[in-house]
Amino acid sequence: MVTILDRTNLAPDAGRVRHPEKAHRPDTEVMRKPEWIRVRAPVSKGYQETRDLVRSHNLVTVCEEAGCPNIGECWDKKHATFMIMGEICTRACAFCNVATGKPNPLDQSEPENVAKAVLQMGLSHVVVTSVDRDDLDDGGAEHFEKVIFAIRAASPQTTIEILTPDFLKKPGALERVVAARPDVFNHNLETVPGNYLTVRPGARYFHSVRLLQRVKELDPTMFTKSGIMVGLGEERNEVLQLMDDLRTADVDFLTIGQYLQPTRKHHKIERFVTPEEFKSYETVAYTKGFLMVSSSPLTRSSHHAGDDFARLRAARERKLLVAAE
């Protein structure tokens, strides 16, 4: 995964505060990673080429800032997730290492810049995500729309997956983004509802579920996707109930990965979930009707997104064939 932000028009640390809401929290112990979640340092030629591309475009990556464990693999394959609307978020989730503060104005050249990068990298599938922009009247919906249109114009063969904020209290925002017709609409629940107060305090669990359900109501043909982290103190039955909630919303694709604590100021890891437990979650999720499930310690929302999209389309075609028989 390559999460890229354009810093060309960004003043150094403008409006940037590194999680003021977390400042009062005592340092928590960073648990030692088990063998199954450790990865080798990236050294491949493909990784170096992607890194050089990022440097030459004056870009900064969340992959590097967050220490994503999949950076070597994804950069080697030139997989890309573009983060739009700046690098300063209006929220301060306890699991996230993105800076919190007052964001800068939107860069109106960003849609075109993203589209050029997609074309230059020759991407067959691209993921576009963003920080939360509660300061904007539409939460950034129009900017998502412009990015999607720009990519379609520059690289019409590229399929587009978006990973959006929740557009909380932004009437009409979701409808505008869906009307732009991305191929996959992703919005992550992140964790079970019982953890929202401490892990995702600015969001509302059932609003996020309803958002995903509304996408299907607006466009039943659009693939929907959501993901969660485990290891935050959730119980197994809570995860299974979350699966049921997502299936009630007709979500197609579920990702489940291990939470990794960015710093001592962030929410602590309650435990490392074993590969066997992840496999069990995958099995149960398929029985509940998801078309696609990715469940492993190193699973991330955009990991293998292109390959997974191809599998997702194939799974739907198989389902339609079975229904027609």
Buried (B, 14 or more C-beta within 10 A) or exposed (E): BBBBBBBEEBEEEEBBBBBEBBEEBEEBEBBEBEEBBEEEEBEBEBBEEBBEBBEEBEBBBBBBBBEBBBBBBBBBBBBBBBBBBBBBBBBBBBBBBBBBBEBBEBBEEBBBBBBBBBBEBEBBBBBBBBBBBBEBEBBBBBBBBBBBBBBBEBBEEBBBBBBBBBBBEBEEBBEBBBEBBBBBBBBBBBBBBBBBEBBBEBBBBEEBBBBBBBBBEBBEEBBBBBBBBBBBBBEEEBBBBBBEBBBEBBBBBBBBBBBBBBEEBBBBBBEBBEBEBBEBBBEBBBEEBBBBBBBBBBBBBBBBBBEBBEBBBEBBEEEEEEEEE
